[in-house]
Amino acid sequence: GRPTRGKYNAMPLSKQAAILHGARDILIRSSIATDIAIDIKHTHFPIPDEHILVEVQREDSRESIMKPMLQDINKNVTPFAFHFHNGRWAPYEFVTNCPVADARLDVVSSKPWFLQELKEWFQSHDALDIFGFHVLHRDHIGGELGGTIETPGAAEDELLIRPCSSFDDHDSEQE
């Protein structure tokens, strides 16, 4: 399974920074720094057997909903978040009907040396169980480089994903 943030939080800040800077350098050398981001592996809530965590983008409202859905090979889902598990980079979050994710995943797939180098980097810092990567795919909400925030959705097992800027706008309206 994926660890909590505890191991990461227990690391000295200098080690966290060194690991993340090294990973960023790998992204830059691989020419995919605008396609991929490094993340800390985490769990949102239990996922029932035979389900996967799937994001549904709502382009009209600049948000996404993420929730467990039955695995169904007929759905047009693209993996976007990966962790190293059982000797390979394995997907654990998916998005439906997202050509941006498809295209950027193709870029990553065309660079197997990136996946190997990233694995070796994290492994050499005893952090392979902490970090992973995700394909940047939320262009519909203004991209992810400005940050997104995940908050509880309408159901217990649902997340609402919005750009951080939507909270800045909301805060300024209340002043």
N, C-alpha and C positions, 0 to 999 in steps of 0.2 A: 504494500500500500504506500500511499504518499505520506510523508511525515508532516507533522505540524510545523509551524515556524520556529518552534523551540530551539532546534539545533542551530538554525541561522541566527536567532537572537542571542544565543549563548556565545557566538563567535566575537572576537574582538573586532571593532569597527574597521581597523586597518586590514584585517584579513578579508572581511566582507568586500571592502573597496578593491583590494588587490584581485580577488576572484572576479568581480564584476568588470573591472577595467580590462583584465586579460580576456574575458569572454567578449567584451566589446571589440577588442583588437582583432579577435578571430572573425567576428562579423564583418568588420571593415576590410580585412584582408580577403575575405570571401566575396566581397561586393554584394552583400545581402543585408547591410545594416538598415536599409529602408523597407525590408521585407519581413524581418524577423526581430523579435525582442526576447531577451532573457527574462525568465521569471522564477519566482520561488514557488515550488510545488505546494499545493494546499488542497484541502478538502472542504467543500461547501456544506454538504449534508450527505447522508447515506443514499446510495443509488441502488434501487432494487435490482435483483438478478435479471438478466436479459434486457437491461436498459442501458442506455448511454446518455451522457449529458450533452444536450443539443441546444444551440443558440438559434433563435429565430429572429431575424432582423426586421425591424419596423422602420422602413426608410422614411415614411411620412412623418413620424414623430421623433426621429433622431434618437432611437433607443433600440435595445434588443432585450429579449426575454430568454433566459436560459433555464431549462428544466429537463428532468429525466424523460426519455421517450423510449419506447420499445425499439430494440435493434431491428431494423427492417432494411434488407438489401435493396429494396425498391425505392427507398427515399434517396433523394439527391443530397447526401451529406458529405462534407469534406472535413477531415481531421484538421484541427488547427493548433491544439496544445499537445505537447509531447513530453514524456519523462522517460528516463532510462530504466527499463524493466525487463528482467529475464534475458539480459544480453543484447537488447536492441532498443532503439528509440521507439516507444509505443505511444499511440494516440490515446488521449483520455477525455478530450472535449472536442465537439464537432459543431459545424454550422451548416444550416440548410440553404440551398439555392444561392450560393455566394461565388460568383465568377472571380471576384478579387482574390478570395482564399484559394480557389483552384489555380489561378495563374501564379500566385506567389508560392504555393506549395510545389508547383512544377519547377520553379527556380531552385528551391531548396533540394528537391529530388535530383536535380541535374548536377549537384555538387556533393557527392558522397564524402569527399575529403573533409568538408565542413563538419559533417556529423561525427566523423572519426576524431577530428581535432578537438571539437567541443567536448566529446566524451572523455578524451585523454586529459584535457585541461581540468575538468571538474574532478575526475578521478585522482589526479595528482594532488589535489587540495582536499581530498576526503569530502567532497561536496556533491558527488554524483547523485546522491539521494535527496539533495536539497533543491538543486536547480534543474530547470528544463528550458524549453523555448516554446514560443508560439508564433504562428504566422499572423502578421498584422493584416486585419481584414475588415476593420470597422470604419471604412471610409464614409459610410452613410451617416455617421455621427461626428464627422469632422476628423476622423483618424484617431489613432491611439497615442500619438507622440505627445499630445497635450494632456493625456491621462484620461482614464475612465474610472468610474466608481460603480461598484456592485452593491446594491442594497436589496433587502428582502422584497420579493414580488408579491403578487396577489395570493399566492398559495405558499404553504410551508416549505415546499421543495422547489421554489422558483426564485430566480434572481432577476432584478431589473438592472440593466447596464446602460449608463448614460455618460455623456462627456462631463468631465469635471467642470468645464465652463458653464454648464447648465446650473450648477450650484452657485457659482460666482454671480450669475445673472439674478438668480432667485434671492441671494443674500442682499444684493444691492437694491432690489425692489422693496425689501422690508425695512431699509434704513430710513 
